[in-house]
Amino acid sequence: MFSHSEQSPLFLLKRGDGVEESHTIIMEEEKEYYTYIMMNKWDTVSYIGITGNLLGRILSHKQKINKGFTEKYNINKLVYYETFDNPGDAIARKKQLKRWTKKEGWIN
């Protein structure tokens, strides 16, 4: 995948009058968003979150960088994730999963 500043190889385009023009395509890097579920090592407490950097977020949970719920309940095991193209979809999925977990009781 190309970064914002990286350019793809040059290509030639022939106009209708036969003149060739050179062009460069600049590819925009697509941002991904994640909805994820993490649990403690005993699978008794879960955490559902969203992030734009899944690996970094998992590491911050494991290293207990952010004080709060995940530190208190030792949430450090990724059990599930989904990828989305926009944050709105990731947020909607998080809300859906939270409703399901409360209604069905399948995750604490």
N, C-alpha and C positions, 0 to 999 in steps of 0.2 A: 504494500500500500504506500502511496506517496504522502509525504508530509506537506504542510501548507506551502512551504517554499520550494519543494522538490518539483522538478518538471519532468514530464515524460519525454521520450525521444522526439525529435523533430520529424515532421512529415510534410510531404509536398501535396499541394492541391492545385489542380489545373482548372483555371477559370474558363468560362465559355469562349473567350477569345483566344484560347490556347496558351496564355501566359501562366507559368507556374509560380505559385506563391508558397513560401514556407510558413509553417505554423507550428506552434508549440502548445500542447495542452497542459494546463495546470490543474492537477487533480486536488480537490479538497479532501482532507482526511475526515472520515466519518467518525463521529463520536458515538460510543456505545454506552448504554445505561443498563444497570443490572438490578434485579430484584433478587434477594438472596435470603436463605434461611440458615441460621447457625444455631447450634445447641451446645449445652455443656457436655462433659464427657460421660455423664450418666444418662443422657437423653431425657432429662426431666424438666428442663427449662429451655425455651426457644426464644429466638430473636429474629424478627423479620425486618429487613432494611432495604434501602436502595442506595446505589452509589454509581459514580462514573469511573471508578477505579477499583475493581473487585479485588485484585491482589493486594493493593495498598490498604484497603479496608479490612481484609482478613488479617493482615499483619498487625494493624492497629488494634483489632480485637484481641489477638493472641498476645501482644505485648502490653495490653491493658493501658494504652496511651490515653484513651478517653475514659474519664472517671464516670461512673454511673451504673446503670442496669447491667451492662455486659461484664463490667469488672466485678460487681457484687455477686453475680451468679455464675461467674467463670465461663462465659460463653466464648468458646474458642474452636469449635468444630463446624466447618462448612458442610451442610448436608444437601443443599439444593440451590440452584440459581437459574435464572432465565435472562436472556439478553434482549434489549429493546433499542430501537433507533432514536427514540425521543423520551425525555424524562416524564412526560405526561402519562405515557403508557406504563412506564415502570411504577409510577406512583399509584395508578389505578390498580395495577396487579397487586401491589403491596396491600392496598386497602381490601381487595378481594380476598387475598390469603388470610389477612387478619380476621375478616368476618367469618371465613370458613373455620379457622382454628377455634374461634370462640364458640361458634354455633355447634360444630361437630365434636369439639373437644379432642381432636386428634393430635394437637400439639399444645403443650402447656403454655 
